[in-house]
Amino acid sequence: MLVLLTYDFCTIEVHDNYVVVVMKEGITVKPEDNKVLEEIANDYYEDRYFGYITYRKNSYAVDPRIYFETSKIKNLIGFAVVAPRKIAKQTAEVERIFLKKPYQYFDTMNEAIDWINSLIIKKRYLD
């Protein structure tokens, strides 16, 4: 891990190829919260691709409009959801509709990390 960032609505671990985000219990993620991800994309991944992994161990709501803004982050290569609860998987299926990036659900963090790394390797090979 490069750095741990703490905000009023989440914590974010910044790694070499991806971020791991844990939202706080009971919050609603709003489109304006996406500014944090945009800043991280610029500050830590300015000239390279990275992935977003959300670890959904807490219960929270997401305003789906946030995905329109997230989709605009050019160097974001993919969006992975890791969730221990079945309801989170069902929610992820609905959210997939709004994001215009590769989006995948996983049972474990290692699976999500492997998927993000594979997307980055493929993209580097194609560029």
N, C-alpha and C positions, 0 to 999 in steps of 0.2 A: 504494500500500500504506500502510495506517495504521501497522502494527506487525508485527514479526517475533518470534514466541514460540518458545522452544526448550525441549523436554522430553526426558526420557531415552528416550522411545520415538518421538518425532516432532518435526518443525518445523511451525509454523503461520503462514502469512501471513494477516493480518486485513486485508481490503479493505472498501470501503464496503458492498457488497451480498453478499459471500461470503468464505469462508475457503478457502485452498488448503493442504491437509495432505499432507505427505510423511512416510510412516512409515519408520523405520530398518530397514535390512536385517536379516532373520532374527528379528525380534521376533514375538510373538503379541499382538495387540490384544485386551484383555480388557474385560469389562463395566465394571470399576472405572475404566478409562481414559476412559470417557465423561464422568466428572466434569469433565474439562478442557473438553470441548465445552459442557457446561452452564454453566460459569463464563464462557466466551466469549460465549455467547448472552445471558447476563445483563449482562455488563460492557460489551459493545460493541454489542449489538443489542437492548437492553432493550425498546424500544417499536416495533420494526420487524422485518420479515422479512429473512432472509438464507439463502444457500445454502451447501452444503458440497461442495467439490470435492476429491476425493482423487486425487493424481497418483501413480500406482503405478509409479514407476520402479525401485523396489526390490522384492525378494521377501520376503514376510512372510505370516503366518497371521492369520486373524481368527476369534475365537470368535463365532459368529453370534448369541449371546445379547445382544451389545452393541447390536444393531439394535432390540431391544425397548425399550431405554432411549433410544436415539437417537430413536425414533418418538414419544416423549413430549415432546420439545422443541417447544413450541407454535409458536414463531416460525421454526422451520426449515422452509423452503419446498420444498426439494428436495435430492437427493443425486446428485452427478455423479461418474462414474468416468472418468478419463483414463488410458489404459494403452497402452504401446507394444508389449506382448507379448500374443500370442494367449491364453496360459494365464490371464492376468489378466482377459480378457474372459469366458472360461468361468466363472471364479470369481465374477465380478460377476453373471452370470446366476443363479447359485445364491443369492447374497446378497440379491438383489432380493426373494426370497420372504419374507424375515424383516423387511424394512423397510416400514412403513406410511406412507410418504411417496413422492412422485414420485421415481423412480430411473431414471437413464439412463446409458448408456455412450457415450463419445466417443473419437475418435481424436486430437483436438487440444484444447488448453486454450481456445483461442478459441471453439470450438463449445460447450464446457461453460459458459463465461462467458456467452455469448449466451443459452443455454437458461435458466440461472439468472435472468438479467435479464428474460427474457420471462415467467418464472413470477411474478416480483415485480410486473411491470407488470400482468399479468392479475389478480393478487390485489388490488392497489391499486384497480383498476377495479371489481372485484366488491364490495369493502368499502364 
